[in-house]
Amino acid sequence: MNDPMINTAISFVGGSRGHLVYNIFNNILYDTEIHILPNGSSHVRNKDTLFVANKYELDDNSYEQEQEYLEYFVEPLIGEGYKTILGHIRNLKTLSLICDKVIYIDFDKNDIEELHNNIIKKTVLDRDTYEMLRGADWPEYSDQLPSSILDEIYELNKKHFKEWKYILPDDKSNILKIEYKDILKGKWLSNLFTFLEVKETKSKMEYLHKRLDSYMQKQ
């Protein structure tokens, strides 16, 4: 795992606007559309993007499981044409070995309540997520889960935010940090252009800020 095989990884905790950052990243590099869906999310991905979610629980006990998963999917990806890894990955140390560039969204304890509300507002609880979190006495998955189960899931979600911790390498030269609280303000855009080695233009920046405004209006 010494030679990078994937162009870029974008890592984020659920609810922190990772797909919006991903859409902006693609627009800067490939001039693609920045998708903003009716529910206010940007959950649209290219076929050359590997999405990593619901593969392991995101708590203090799952870092080894995450490492095993990263090592498992690296080898089969050689020559498969993936340009980007996107998802809920905390081990940036490993990502920095298999990707040329790593972008991650950081947050602090003051952001947790907002992140949690973002999840509740925009995320549909699918069967895979339910089965991963499922308690011993929970019923079979359905579209109409009891409110008591939903309450448990929401509490687990808050627990994940509190236990989330990125693992960073000593050498961070190929890693860019974006603060969650800065995303809608657009303060990080110039840094992203520099990191991606793309020339920043006035017209492109104006377009990106307009799309950020459109995104904010949908929240």
Buried (B, 14 or more C-beta within 10 A) or exposed (E): EEEBBBBBBBBBBBBBBBBBBBBBBBBBBEEBEBBBEEEBBBBBBBEBBBBBBBBBBBBEEBBEEBBEBBEEBBEEBEEEEBBBBBBBBBBBBBBBBBBEBBBBBBBEEEBBEBBBEBBEEBBEBEEEBBEBBBEEEBEEBEEEBEEEBEEBBEEBBBBBBEBBEBBBBEEEEBBBBBBBBBBBEBEBBEBBBEBBEEEBEEEBBEBBEEBBEEBEEEE
